[in-house]
Amino acid sequence: MRWIAVFFGAGLMRPGPGTWGSLAALVVALPLLWIGGPFLLLAATVLAIAVGLPAIREEVAASGAEDPSHVVIDEVAGQWIALMPVAFGAWHVGAAYTALWPGWVAAFLLFRLFDIWKPGPVGWADRRGDVWGVMGDDLIAGAIAAVGVVILAALFHVWLLA
């Protein structure tokens, strides 16, 4: 279960294991999208949450830390949520997933911003002090980042067409 918690070693990289976990999530997302489109990415996100929760529980118990920095499966799930508008947008219009690279960058930067800053509900989830808090703050940060990606895409398209 430890390899799931650290997302196959990404969480063991320094400095900034959360950032490495988010980058690893993007690296894995691209072949998932090529193989099965956004629906496979969505299924992988659900799977990351489902297997991530017991892996986090086990790693928290083993480390004694409330939210060990090397646990990054939560960042993976949150990053994939942030990427959903890009994945479904590209699929919807029939564009190559890599053609929407500004959306990938926005999803990464916004997710890291909200995961580190922990505004409002992200901070609330983080303060729970349990396994759902460890996972939940990243899921919420990913959802807020996804909304940000949609807003930035809309602004870009309005600006582009103006």
ChimeraX attribute file (.defattr): number of C-alpha atoms within 10 A of each C-alpha:
attribute: neighborCount
match mode: 1-to-1
recipient: residues
	/A:1	15
	/A:2	17
	/A:3	14
	/A:4	21
	/A:5	28
	/A:6	28
	/A:7	25
	/A:8	15
	/A:9	18
	/A:10	25
	/A:11	27
	/A:12	18
	/A:13	14
	/A:14	11
	/A:15	9
	/A:16	12
	/A:17	20
	/A:18	26
	/A:19	23
	/A:20	22
	/A:21	28
	/A:22	27
	/A:23	17
	/A:24	20
	/A:25	23
	/A:26	20
	/A:27	11
	/A:28	14
	/A:29	23
	/A:30	16
	/A:31	12
	/A:32	18
	/A:33	19
	/A:34	13
	/A:35	11
	/A:36	12
	/A:37	18
	/A:38	25
	/A:39	15
	/A:40	15
	/A:41	26
	/A:42	21
	/A:43	13
	/A:44	17
	/A:45	22
	/A:46	15
	/A:47	12
	/A:48	22
	/A:49	21
	/A:50	11
	/A:51	14
	/A:52	27
	/A:53	20
	/A:54	16
	/A:55	22
	/A:56	29
	/A:57	18
	/A:58	16
	/A:59	23
	/A:60	19
	/A:61	11
	/A:62	11
	/A:63	10
	/A:64	10
	/A:65	10
	/A:66	17
	/A:67	20
	/A:68	17
	/A:69	13
	/A:70	22
	/A:71	29
	/A:72	33
	/A:73	31
	/A:74	30
	/A:75	34
	/A:76	35
	/A:77	28
	/A:78	32
	/A:79	34
	/A:80	30
	/A:81	27
	/A:82	33
	/A:83	30
	/A:84	26
	/A:85	22
	/A:86	26
	/A:87	27
	/A:88	18
	/A:89	18
	/A:90	18
	/A:91	16
	/A:92	10
	/A:93	8
	/A:94	9
	/A:95	12
	/A:96	13
	/A:97	20
	/A:98	13
	/A:99	11
	/A:100	15
	/A:101	12
	/A:102	14
	/A:103	24
	/A:104	22
	/A:105	14
	/A:106	21
	/A:107	30
	/A:108	25
	/A:109	18
	/A:110	22
	/A:111	32
	/A:112	23
	/A:113	14
	/A:114	21
	/A:115	26
	/A:116	16
	/A:117	12
	/A:118	18
	/A:119	14
	/A:120	11
	/A:121	14
	/A:122	23
	/A:123	20
	/A:124	15
	/A:125	21
	/A:126	21
	/A:127	12
	/A:128	14
	/A:129	12
	/A:130	16
	/A:131	19
	/A:132	17
	/A:133	20
	/A:134	26
	/A:135	25
	/A:136	25
	/A:137	27
	/A:138	32
	/A:139	28
	/A:140	25
	/A:141	31
	/A:142	31
	/A:143	22
	/A:144	22
	/A:145	29
	/A:146	27
	/A:147	17
	/A:148	18
	/A:149	27
	/A:150	19
	/A:151	12
	/A:152	16
	/A:153	19
	/A:154	12
	/A:155	12
	/A:156	12
	/A:157	11
	/A:158	10
	/A:159	9
	/A:160	8
	/A:161	7
	/A:162	6
